[in-house]
Every structure is written in structure tokens, then in C-alpha cells.
Amino acid sequence: MLEQIPSALPLLLKAAGTGRRKPGREPQIPALSTGIASLRADAAKLAAYCQVCGFEPGETLPITYPAVLANPLAMHLMSQPEFPLPMLGIVHVRNLIEQKRALRIDETYAVSVRTGGSRRVKAGLEFELVIEFSLEGEVLYTCTMGVLHRMPGPKQGGGSRPAAPPAQLAEYLALDIPENQGRRYAAVSGDYNPIHLYTPTAKLLGFKRHIAHGMWSLARCAALLQAELGREPTVLDVSFKQPVFLPAKVAVKYQRNAAGLDFALLARSSDKVHLGGSLR
């Protein structure tokens, strides 16, 4: 258990240093955990996050924001010597957020991060990071993140990610994403993974151009759709399909169901699906 949230610069240096790791052909993700006993959102930082992602300020945290607050803890966990994978270049592939209620700005929470399950998939090794926010011993918020370390996978099998929502989504919202979106989001989230910052830094890690943060794309969709939902969401479930290369012209398409909304983020010029999920 840590006494305070780790600061950004030492974490970035540690992340760069993990590039020397050699995970081998069959890396195993150990059971690791970390946390902090007391964490409260900073009002100024929250306001900056809401502005970048499009949320309306209020008395509760946007459903995606607790995961952002816990991101330094996740980075600290992966920087430990026992963790076998290099941190640079890992890709966020899915996310399941469940909250019993929206977390209030004026509350102080205990936060924990731990490694979850792992599996080989065609693109590499996928593993889970599980984030929990608790108040007086009760877990109010859980975020299960699926993260991919790219490496040669098995010739067959390996599982599949959750399917995207059906293509015949009815409603349509257009978005233009600027070239500097990755840098803007990094400034409010602390996630300075080079794949999101500039084309040259992304090319060093195998991408043709820099890409939007998956958590920004998800937050922007949630911000747009929360008004359509008409109430605070308790579940946000998403699968990230294809990266959003910056700059980009995209569209959020959605349709209502009995529990909430199905949605997808697609390229406006093609049928390429960047992410798909549900808000309910």
C-alpha cells in the first residue's frame, strides 16, 4: 500500500526503462497488487478532464474518471521488477466499468489495482488490470481493463473479444478529432504513452501514425451519450477494435435498448469500427 499517488515523471522514466525487458515466448503475468488508502479528486484537474472529454461538470465523477485517477497506480504496478512486460507500446483493448452509484467529488476513497487473468490471443498476450474504489469497506466502483502486449500468437484459437454492437445503429453524431488530441488528453490524464503523442514516437513502436487514447475515445462517447441515457450510468462496457489515427473524422452511432444504449465509434469515410459497446 502506497502513501500517495506516484508522480508522473518518475513513472515515465520507469516506463522507458522497462523497454529492456525480454518477456520470452511464454510470459506469465504474476499476481501483483498496489493501492492507496485515501484518494480524493482534485477539482481543478477534474474540470480540465471534463473540458477535454466533453463532460458537463457536476457533483459526481464521470464514469470514466476514477480509472484515470488510478492510472498512476496501474503504471506503478507494471513498473515493478516482477512484472515481465515492457510498458511502452501496450494497447488498451477492452474495458468493463461497473459502479453501484456515481462517485461523489467530495468523498475520499480507498483505491486498489491488481493484475487479473491473462490469455494468449492472435495478436499477442492479453491481460487484465482490475481497479477498485471503496468507501468504508464497500466496493463502489470496479474497472476491469483488458490490455494487449503485441507478440506472435498461436496459429489457432486464443479466444475473441466481445462483439461490437450491430451495424444498424440508428442515431448519428459526427466528431472531428484534431492532431493534438493525444497530447491534450495526456496533459489531463498523465498517460504519456508515446504511441499517442506524435507520429515519429508512434512509429518507433510500430504504428504508422500516433493514435487517440482508447480511454479518451471512450470518455468522449460516454459524454455525448449520457444525456441521451437520461440518468447516471452504472455500467460501461466496451471493446476497442481498431486504433483512431490522428487527426480523424469519426461518428458516434447508437441505438436505445431496454437497459440503455448500444453504441459504436466508426470512421466517417468507411465502415471501420474503432470501438463498440454499451452504456446502461
N, C-alpha and C positions, 0 to 999 in steps of 0.2 A: 504494500500500500504506500502510495506516494503522499507527500505532504502538500504538494501543489502541482498544478498543471505544468508540464515541461515547457520551456521556452522554445520558440521556433528555430532560432539559428543553430543551437547545438543539435537539434533533431535533424535539421537539413544536412549538417556536416556528418552526422552518424549515418544518415540515409545514403549519402555519397560514398561513405566508407564501405557500406555493405556490397558495393559493386564488385568487390574482390571475392565474394563468397562463391564457392563452387558446390552447388547442391547435388551434383551427381545425377544419375539416370533415374533413381527412385527416391527422391527426397521424402522424408517423413516430417509432418508438422507436429511438434511436441505440444503437450498441454501446458499452456502458459497463461498467466493472468496478471492483471495490474489494476489499479484503481485509485480513487481519491475519496476521502470521507466527506468532503464538503465542497460543493461547487454551485455557484450561482451565476446566472447570465449577467454580463456587463451590458448596461442599457445602450451605451454608445456603439459598441460593437454589434449588438443586435440590430440597431437602427441601420447601420451600414449594410449588414447582411440583407435585411428586408429590402433596402433600396436596390441592391444588385440583383436580387432574385424576384422582386416584384410583389412581395407580401405586403399587406396592409398592416401597419403597426397596431398592436393591441396589448391586452393584459396577459396573453399566453404566448408560448413559444411556437413558431411554425413547426409543423410536424417533422420537418427535415433538420431543424436546427440543433436539437440535442446531439444528433450524430456528429455534427460539425464541432460542437463543444468537446466531444470525446475524441476527436481525431488525433490530437497530440498524444493521448494515452495509447491509441492504437499504434501510432508511429513509434512510441517508446517501447511498446511490447515487441514490435517487429525488429527493433534495433538491438534487442538482447542477443548475446552470443549464441544462445540455444536455438534461435530461430534460423533456419538454414538457407533462406532465400534472399537474394538481393532485393532491396526495396524499390529501386528505381525501375520504372517500366512496368510494374504490375498494373493490372487493369481491373476496374470495378465492373462486374458482370451482372449482378443481381442484388436485390435489396428487399427485405421484408421488415416493415416498421409496424409495430403494434403498441398502442397506448391505451391504458384504461381510461384516461382522460387527458386533455391537453395540459401540459406542464405550465405552471404559472411563472411569470417573470420574477415575482417577489419570494419565491421558495428556494430553499437550499437543498441540494440533492447529494446523495452518495452515488458515485458512478463507478462501474466496473467494466473492464474489457477483457475478454478471454478468447482464445482460439477455440474453434469448433471443429466440425468434421472436415475431411478433405477427400478428394477423389480425382482420379485421372480422367481427363476428357480429351477430345481430339486435339484441342489447341494447347494443352499443357496440364498443369496441376491447378485445380480449383480448390480453394479452402475458405473457411468461414471465420469471420470475426464477429463476436457477439457483444453488443453494448447494452448495458442495463442502467437505468436511472431509478433509484429507490428513495422513498421518503418514509422515515420511521419504520424501516424494515420491510416495507411493501414495494415490490417492483411495479412501477407505473408505466415504464417505457422500455421496450426492447427493440433493438435494431440488429437484424442479422444480415451481415454484408457478405456476399459472395465475391471473392477476389481471385483473379487468374494470374498465375505465373506462366508465361508462354514457354513451351518446350515441346519437343517431339512427343506426340501422344501415341496411344495404342492404335493399331490398324483397324480394330473394330471396337464397337461398344463405347463405354466410357460415360454413358448417360446423356441426357439432354437437358437444356434449360427450359423453364416454363414457357409455354407457347404465348405468343403475342395475341392481343385481342383480335377478333375478326376484322377483316379489312373494310367491311361495310359500315364503318363508324359514320354517324350522321352529321354531327356538328363540326365546325372547322374554324380554327383560329390561326392566322398567319403570324410568323415571327421572323425577323431578320436578326441574326446573331453576328455581332461585329468581330473583327480580327482580334481585338484585345480582350475578349470576354474571359479567356482563361486567366489572364493576368489580373483582371478586375476581381474575379472570384477568388483567386489565390490570396489577394490582399485582405479579404474578409473571412476566409476560411483557414488560412495558414497552410493550405495544400499547394506547395510549390513544386510538385512533380514536373520535371522538365518536359514531359510529353504534352503539357497544357500551355506552355508559355510562349515558345517561338518555334517556327518551322525548323531552324537549324538544330535546336536542342531536341526536338521530337525525332528528327532524322537519325540522330545518334542512337536512338532507342528503337529504330525500325519502323517509324511512321513517316508517311510521305509529307504530312504537314502536322502542325500542332492541332490538338483536339480539345473540345469542350470537356470540362469535368462532368462525369456522369451525375454527381450529386447536384451540380448546378442545373443541368438539364431536367433532372427530376424535380428539383425545387421550383423551377420556373413553370413546369407543367402543373404542379400542385398549387402554386399561387394563382394561376389562371383558372383552375378548375374548382377551387374551394368555394368560390362564390356560386358556381353552378350547383355544387353539392348542397349549399344552403345551411350547413352546420359544420361544427368542428369534426374533421375526420378522425377515426380511431385506427384505421388500417390503411397502409400504403404499400402496395406490392408491385414490384417492377422487375422486368428482365431487360438488361441492356443488350441490344442486338448488334448494332454497328456504330462505329465512332462518328461523331459530328466533327468533320474537319472544318476549321475556321478560316475565313468567315463562312457563314452558311445561311441559306434561305430554307426555312422549315415550316411545318404546320403541325399544330396540335389538333388531332381529331378525337372525338369522344362520343359516347352514347350512354344513356341512362339505363340502369337495370334496377332490379328490386332493392338491391343493397346500396347502390351508389352509382359510380361511373366507371366504365371501361375507357381506356384512352391509349393513344399511341402518338409518338413523335415521329414524323416522316419528313423526308426530303420533298420539297415542293416540285422539283423538276423530275422526279421519278417515284417509283413505288418502294424505295429503300426505307426500311423501318429502323429507326435509331433506338427506340425503346418502346415497350408496351407494358401496360399494367392496369391496376385498378385502384380506385380511391373510394373508401366506403366507411 
